[in-house]
Amino acid sequence: MKNIILMLCMMMMVAAAKFAAPQSTTGVASTDLSATALSIAAARKAISDKPMEYSGYNLLATALIRRAQETSDASFYTQAEDAIKKSLQIAPKNFDAEKIKVSVLLGEHEYPAALESATILNKRVPDDLMVYGLLTDANVELGNYEDAEVAAQWMLNLRPGNLPALTRAARLRELFGDTEGAYELMEMAYESTPSTEIEERARVLTQMGYLRLTSGSTEAAERLFRQALTAFPNYPAALGNLAQVRITQTRYDEAVAMLEQRYRGVPRTENLYDLAEALLLAGRDAEAKKTFADFETKALAESLRKVNSNRELIFYYADHAHRPGNALDIANQEYAWRHDVYTLDAYAWALHVNGQDAEARKQIETALAVGIRDSKIFAHAGEIALKLGDRAAAENYLQEAVSLHAIGLEHAQLVLAQLPRPHAQR
């Protein structure tokens, strides 16, 4: 028995050394002094000092998840999962590790599994603030918005004005159509974020800018994105959104340069799709064609995984490749497991290009019934209504799209201008 215990201890020490050693695959260089990088280093030091204490692994996993969120690099979630496995080996059922495990599931887009695990944890400890946050996140991604709202409200009830609840409540307000209310909550979140939390402040600023961008305030949006990039240079989300500002300004080559920079830093497949569309707008057709082909290859390779670019792939097949059957195949696959507003929009558009407009209208109206005010969704709803011969509804949806002065309004304007005028009464 003593030999077995000794062997187990030696195995744990070897594993601890692995976690404590600097990992070249993390993307955290020794010269990186960001708050999250320092947290990762501190957690590894804690593991090195006390390899048999589970808390160090929890700290490391938490820091790695934050790094994944900052960089959009999914490999950090894999490393976080490894750290949590080690924590649970040392202390099975430790509650903090189980919560962090749910965060990893969310990062890996395993939303049904995350919801199931968070529900179990909520029954175990009904007054844990962050478990309600996990429930909110999972339900939002699956399209269970009423359940998400209940969970977010519990967060505010337990601790009024807390930062995690403010950002989640803002997300829900945006989805429910209250963009200004969402912005006010994000302002409160920004004011509550310590100045030392550089990455978190950049994230909040970017979300504030996004809210301004989607409501047509491009100048205000640009100021916020630039502020985020000043605080956190090359922040991928801010770069991508600033590129969208450039697209609304018809400064397409600048948008391309920003999207190329983002893709170099974060070579995720969906980022290729945005780059290809920008290249097309810039008149660089040969480059766009090559980038779309590269996107399709990569998107198909990951299409059966939960972390995928399937929504972008649907629109690629529908709008660029003109392969409606492929679009609907991918849309059916996504719709089978999640019904958030953006998936419903993509599914509806796939149905539309396949001539199934009655079902398409049902799906897109389900999305709009949540309250979302998105110019692209309104434009899609207008075209679907027009195909069904409902001119009044089509005009209403298209005017809504144009009124937002946001991304996608040009196409809505074009369709609206081409609407047949009703015959004058005699």
Buried (B, 14 or more C-beta within 10 A) or exposed (E): EEEEEEEEEEEBEEBBEEBBEEBEEBBBEEEBEBBBBEBBBBBBEBBBEEBEBBBBBBBBBBBBBBBBBBBBBBBBBBBBBBBBBBBBBBBEEBEBBBBBBBBBBBBBBBBBBBBBBBBEBBEEEEEBBBBBBBBBBBBBBBBBBEBBBBBBBBBBEEEEEBBBBBBBBBBBBBBBBBBEBBBBBBBBBBEBBEEEBBBBBBBBBBBBBBBBBBBBBBEBBBBBBBBBBEBBEEBBBBBBBBBBBBBBEEBBBBBBBBBBBBBEBBEBBBBBBBBBBBBBBBEBEEBBBEBBEBBBEBBBEBBEEBEBBBBBBBBBBBEBBEBBEBBBBBBEBBBEEBBBBBBBBBBBBBBBBBEBBEBBBBBBBBBBEBBBBBBBBBBBBBBBBBBBEBBEBBBBBBBBBBBBBBBBBBBBBEBBEEEEEEEEEE
